């Protein structure tokens, strides 16, 4: 009985399809014409009306599915193509369309199944190439672990490596005194440095939530002033969420610094960053970081530090403009080591129209106000002005542009003015580096 009912239903649908009335044929022709003209919403309405008049017409269901797909209604497209497969389970073209629909819906397992069935029919080379492209994208979408990083080596020349003050005579409440020893006058030195940074991202199944971890190790080795050698290690890790218009991250922080081989500073804390697409050409960035700092050689500097930052990043063709504003507050164990700091930084980046060069220029103003300094009888105020320029050139990259070797040449001039002469100085630093990124 059940077989007889199914046979009767299919016979009715087939008979209806063969005996389509003129008005339904007219709707179908109009809908197909709108589809071929690229008017997919209008085509869908006409074809859907024609489908209601004759649900067994496979041509109507086919173009109805294609119109639904083109206007972004992938669920409706799946329903249309699945109806065709009920009556004819073999057409590879319908399976190809269903593969595309399920791919667009993010149902990669079902999409892969239909694509594999089409490949099994040995389709034409163009179709096979198209399917292989989709399968590659499915593999990429299913990927969970992503690793990137940079290894850079460089050398720099610093004409005031110890940040020695501009004057050797310093005024204090005990009277004037003249500096002697290593910090009495500016000393230049050559510095060799190496940076290794690694970034790992684990994406959750929804592809918008992830866990991100970054590790950095930085070393400075001085040619002569070995007591300034530093070794820095930093770790950030935490959850992240990203969609088409925003990116939000939270992370724990662990930093460790050695100077001349001795433990100098350790800090632990946490932070969060938020980036919002304010306009097609502008991204607004916000940041908050809180740390506890432990100074191994001077407990009076142990402190709680809070940093708040914001600023837009704008893209105009080949020009990228960035503004970075921040406020930092550090409360130390001993009050005269506490400070409040405000800074503003401007950057401009552009790809130059010759020799495949990239230019990054920037300037920074920073004002730091310390609490009362007993030795000098007043509050301390420092003002920093930095001017820098970096020219970079890619020397090599692989075909996928996922691995690059870049040469960077950098120059920075720092001018620090303080109301206490001991902290008043300026310096010039020129450097170059080779960076391999992957």
C-alpha positions in Angstrom: 0.0 0.0 0.0 2.8 2.4 1.0 4.6 1.6 -2.3 1.4 2.2 -4.3 0.9 5.6 -2.6 4.5 6.7 -3.3 4.2 5.6 -7.0 0.9 7.5 -7.3 2.5 10.7 -5.9 5.5 10.6 -8.2 3.2 9.8 -11.2 1.0 12.9 -10.2 4.1 15.1 -9.9 5.5 13.9 -13.3 2.2 14.4 -15.0 1.8 17.9 -13.5 5.3 18.8 -14.7 4.6 17.6 -18.3 1.2 19.4 -18.4 2.3 22.8 -17.1 -0.2 25.5 -17.9 0.8 28.4 -20.1 0.5 31.0 -17.3 3.0 28.9 -15.2 5.4 28.6 -18.2 5.2 32.4 -18.5 6.1 32.9 -14.9 9.0 30.5 -15.3 10.3 32.3 -18.4 10.0 35.7 -16.7 11.8 34.4 -13.6 14.6 32.8 -15.7 15.0 36.1 -17.6 15.3 38.0 -14.4 17.9 35.5 -13.1 20.0 35.8 -16.2 19.8 39.6 -15.9 21.2 39.4 -12.4 18.0 40.5 -10.7 18.0 37.6 -8.2 15.4 38.8 -5.7 12.9 39.5 -8.5 13.7 36.1 -10.1 13.2 34.3 -6.8 9.7 35.8 -6.3 8.6 34.9 -9.9 10.0 31.4 -9.7 8.6 30.8 -6.2 5.2 31.7 -7.6 5.7 29.3 -10.5 6.8 26.6 -8.1 3.6 26.9 -6.2 1.7 26.5 -9.4 3.7 23.4 -10.4 5.9 21.9 -7.6 7.0 19.0 -9.8 8.7 21.0 -12.5 12.4 20.3 -12.0 13.6 23.2 -14.1 11.6 25.6 -11.9 13.2 24.1 -8.7 16.6 24.3 -10.3 16.4 28.0 -11.1 14.6 28.7 -7.8 17.5 27.1 -5.9 20.1 29.1 -7.9 18.2 32.4 -7.4 17.9 31.7 -3.7 21.7 31.0 -3.5 22.6 34.1 -5.4 20.5 36.3 -3.1 22.1 34.7 0.0 19.2 32.5 1.2 21.2 29.3 1.4 18.5 27.4 3.4 15.9 28.0 0.7 18.4 26.9 -2.0 19.1 23.7 -0.1 15.4 22.9 0.0 15.0 23.5 -3.7 17.9 21.3 -4.7 17.0 18.5 -2.2 13.6 18.3 -3.8 15.3 17.6 -7.2 17.4 14.8 -5.6 14.3 13.1 -4.2 13.0 12.6 -7.8 16.4 12.1 -9.4 19.3 11.1 -7.0 22.0 11.1 -9.6 22.6 14.5 -11.3 26.1 15.7 -10.4 25.2 19.3 -11.1 22.6 19.3 -8.3 25.1 17.8 -5.9 27.6 20.4 -6.9 25.1 23.1 -6.1 24.3 21.5 -2.8 28.0 21.4 -1.9 28.2 25.1 -2.6 25.1 25.7 -0.4 26.4 23.7 2.5 29.8 25.3 2.3 28.2 28.8 2.5 26.2 27.6 5.5 29.4 26.4 7.2 28.3 22.8 7.1 31.6 21.6 5.8 31.0 17.9 6.5 27.9 17.8 4.3 29.6 20.0 1.7 32.6 17.7 1.5 30.3 14.7 1.0 28.6 16.2 -2.0 31.9 17.4 -3.5 33.4 13.9 -3.2 30.4 12.4 -4.9 30.8 14.8 -7.8 34.5 14.1 -8.1 33.7 10.3 -8.2 31.9 11.0 -11.5 35.1 12.3 -13.1 33.8 15.8 -14.0 35.4 18.1 -16.6 38.8 19.7 -15.5 37.2 23.1 -14.8 34.6 21.6 -12.5 37.3 19.5 -10.7 39.5 22.5 -10.2 36.5 24.4 -8.8 35.7 21.6 -6.4 39.3 21.3 -5.3 39.4 25.0 -4.5 36.3 24.5 -2.2 37.9 21.5 -0.6 41.1 23.5 0.2 39.0 26.2 1.8 37.2 23.5 3.9 40.6 22.2 5.1 41.6 25.7 6.0 38.3 26.4 7.7 38.6 23.2 9.7 42.1 24.0 10.8 42.4 24.7 14.6 46.0 25.5 15.3 47.8 28.5 13.7 51.5 29.3 14.4 53.4 32.4 13.2 56.5 34.2 14.3 59.5 36.3 13.6 63.2 35.9 14.2 65.2 39.1 13.8 68.9 39.9 14.3 70.3 43.5 14.2 72.9 45.9 15.1 72.6 49.5 16.4 74.8 52.5 17.2 73.9 54.5 20.3 75.7 57.7 21.0 74.5 57.9 24.7 74.0 54.3 25.8 73.7 55.1 29.5 71.4 58.1 29.0 74.0 60.4 30.6 72.7 63.9 31.6 73.4 66.9 29.4 75.3 68.6 32.3 77.7 67.0 34.8 76.8 69.5 37.5 73.6 68.6 39.4 71.7 70.8 41.9 70.4 69.1 45.1 69.1 70.3 48.5 72.6 69.5 49.8 74.3 71.7 47.3 75.7 71.2 43.8 77.8 68.2 43.0 79.6 67.0 39.9 79.0 63.6 38.4 82.0 61.3 38.0 82.4 57.8 36.7 80.4 56.0 34.0 77.4 58.2 34.0 79.3 61.5 34.0 79.4 61.9 30.2 77.7 60.3 27.2 79.3 57.1 26.0 78.6 55.6 22.6 78.6 51.8 21.9 77.6 49.3 19.4 74.7 47.0 20.4 73.9 43.6 18.9 70.4 42.4 19.4 68.2 39.4 18.6 64.4 39.0 18.9 62.4 35.7 18.7 58.7 36.0 18.9 56.1 33.2 18.5 52.3 33.4 18.2 49.9 30.5 18.6 46.2 30.6 18.0 43.8 27.8 18.7 40.4 28.5 17.1 37.3 27.0 18.5 34.7 25.2 16.4 32.6 28.4 15.9 35.7 30.0 14.2 35.1 33.3 16.0 36.4 32.3 19.5 40.0 31.5 20.0 42.8 31.1 22.6 45.9 33.2 21.7 49.4 32.9 23.1 52.4 35.0 22.3 56.0 34.6 23.5 58.9 37.0 23.0 62.6 36.8 23.9 64.7 39.9 23.3 68.5 40.3 23.9 70.8 43.3 23.8 74.6 42.6 23.9 76.9 45.7 24.1 80.3 45.7 22.6 81.9 47.5 25.5 79.3 48.4 28.2 78.5 44.9 29.2 76.8 46.0 32.4 74.0 47.2 30.2 73.4 43.8 28.5 69.7 42.8 28.8 67.7 39.6 28.4 63.9 40.0 28.3 61.2 37.3 28.2 57.5 38.0 27.9 54.4 35.8 27.8 50.8 36.8 27.0 48.0 34.3 26.8 44.2 34.4 27.0 40.8 34.1 25.1 39.9 36.1 22.1 36.8 36.7 20.0 36.7 38.2 16.5 34.0 38.9 13.9 33.7 41.0 10.8 33.6 44.3 12.6 35.4 43.8 16.0 38.1 42.0 17.8 38.3 41.5 21.6 41.1 39.9 23.6 41.9 39.2 27.3 45.3 38.0 28.3 47.4 37.2 31.3 50.9 38.8 31.4 54.2 37.5 32.6 57.4 39.5 32.0 61.0 38.8 33.2 64.1 41.1 32.7 67.8 40.5 33.4 70.5 43.1 33.3 74.1 42.1 33.1 73.1 38.5 33.9 71.3 39.5 37.2 67.6 39.3 37.9 66.3 42.9 37.6 62.5 42.9 37.2 59.6 40.5 37.1 56.0 41.5 36.5 52.6 39.7 36.4 49.2 41.0 35.5 46.5 41.0 32.9 45.0 43.1 30.2 42.4 43.4 27.5 42.2 45.0 24.1 39.2 45.9 21.9 39.3 46.9 18.2 36.1 48.2 16.5 35.6 48.9 12.8 34.4 52.6 13.2 34.3 53.1 9.4 35.5 51.2 6.3 38.7 53.1 6.5 39.1 53.4 10.3 39.7 51.0 13.2 39.3 52.2 16.8 41.5 50.5 19.4 41.2 50.4 23.2 43.5 48.8 25.7 43.7 48.3 29.5 46.6 46.7 31.3 47.3 46.1 35.0 50.6 44.7 36.4 52.4 44.2 39.6 56.2 44.8 39.3 58.8 43.3 41.5 62.4 44.8 41.4 64.8 42.3 42.7 67.6 44.7 43.5 65.5 47.6 44.9 62.3 46.8 46.8 61.5 50.5 47.0 60.6 50.4 43.3 58.1 47.5 43.7 54.8 48.9 42.2 51.3 48.5 40.8 51.0 49.8 37.3 47.9 50.6 35.3 47.9 51.6 31.6 44.9 52.8 29.6 45.2 53.5 25.9 43.1 54.3 22.9 43.5 55.6 19.3 42.3 55.1 15.7 44.2 53.4 12.9 43.1 54.8 9.5 43.8 53.5 6.0 43.6 55.8 2.9 44.8 53.9 -0.1 48.5 53.3 0.3 48.6 55.6 3.4 48.2 54.3 6.9 47.8 56.8 9.8 47.8 55.9 13.5 47.3 57.8 16.7 48.0 56.3 20.1 47.0 58.0 23.3 47.8 56.6 26.7 47.7 57.3 30.4 49.9 55.3 32.8 49.9 55.4 36.6 52.5 53.6 38.8 52.2 53.4 42.6 55.5 52.3 44.1 56.3 51.0 47.6 58.3 54.2 48.3 56.3 57.3 47.2 59.1 59.1 45.3 59.3 56.3 42.8 55.6 56.7 41.9 54.6 58.5 38.8 51.8 59.5 36.4 52.5 59.5 32.6 50.6 60.7 29.6 51.7 60.1 26.0 50.6 60.8 22.5 52.1 59.0 19.5 51.6 59.6 15.8 52.7 57.2 13.0 52.5 57.4 9.2 53.2 54.4 7.0 53.3 54.2 3.2 54.6 51.9 0.5 56.9 53.9 -1.6 56.4 53.8 -5.4 60.0 52.7 -6.1 62.4 49.8 -5.2 59.6 48.1 -3.3 60.3 50.1 -0.1 58.0 50.8 2.8 58.3 53.9 5.0 57.2 54.2 8.6 57.7 57.6 10.3 56.6 58.5 13.8 56.8 61.0 16.6 56.0 60.7 20.3 55.4 63.1 23.1 55.5 61.8 26.7 55.2 63.7 30.0 55.9 62.0 33.3 55.3 63.5 36.7 57.0 61.9 39.7 56.1 62.5 43.3 58.2 64.7 45.6 61.9 64.0 45.3 63.5 64.5 48.7 67.1 64.9 47.4 66.1 67.7 45.0 63.4 69.3 47.1 60.7 69.3 44.4 58.5 67.2 42.2 60.2 65.8 39.2 58.8 66.4 35.6 60.2 64.8 32.5 59.2 65.5 28.9 60.2 63.1 26.2 60.2 63.8 22.4 60.9 61.0 20.1 61.3 61.2 16.3 61.9 58.1 14.3 61.9 56.7 10.7 62.1 53.2 9.5 62.6 52.1 5.9 62.0 48.4 5.1 62.4 46.3 2.0 61.4 42.7 1.5 64.4 40.7 0.2 62.6 37.4 -0.3 59.1 35.8 0.1 57.7 32.5 -0.9 54.9 32.0 -3.4 52.1 32.1 -0.8 53.6 35.2 0.8 53.5 33.5 4.2 57.3 33.6 4.7 59.3 36.7 4.2 62.8 38.0 4.8 62.9 41.8 5.4 65.7 44.3 5.8 64.9 47.2 8.2 66.9 50.4 8.6 65.9 52.6 11.5 66.9 56.0 13.0 65.6 57.5 16.3 66.3 60.8 18.0 65.2 61.1 21.6 65.2 64.5 23.5 64.4 64.3 27.2 64.0 67.6 29.2 63.6 67.4 33.0 63.4 70.0 35.7 66.0 67.9 37.5 69.3 68.0 35.6 70.2 64.4 36.4 67.5 63.2 34.1 68.0 65.7 31.2 69.6 64.1 28.1 69.3 63.4 24.4 70.5 60.5 22.2 70.7 59.3 18.6 70.3 55.6 17.7 70.8 54.2 14.2 70.1 50.5 13.6 69.5 47.9 11.0 68.1 44.4 11.2 67.1 41.3 9.2 63.7 39.8 10.1 62.4 36.4 9.0 58.7 36.0 9.4 56.6 32.9 8.9 
